[in-house]
Amino acid sequence: MPPRLVTNATAAARKTIGSLGLGNARGRIAFLLYEFAQTMVVRGLIGAPTDPLPLRQDHIADATGRTNVHVNRMIAQLRRDRILSGSGKVLEIADMTGLRSIAGIKW
């Protein structure tokens, strides 16, 4: 891998780790979902950020340092706010702009 790509990947990883460690649960979860969806698109694993995401609540809980119960409540709130959609175990991003705003992403 060329050094420039390694440097870019390292910088992106630092931003992600730093952002996951800051803010409230809603913001952390929004950040994780936004970054995950973007990464999945770039790698060709999903066609668009609004496609169903292969994430479970326990994955989100582990990544954000929250309990499954707390993540469940935050996801329910994001669904009520129409930021997320999907029923049952299917999680889809309905409003990328809203998700980005909640996540506090400015870049």
Buried (B, 14 or more C-beta within 10 A) or exposed (E): EEEEEEEEEEEEEEBBEEBBEEBEBBBBBBBBBBBBBBBBBEEEEBEEBBBEBEBEBEBBBEBBEBEEEBBBBBBEBBBEBEBBBBEEEEBBBBBBEBBBBBBBBEE
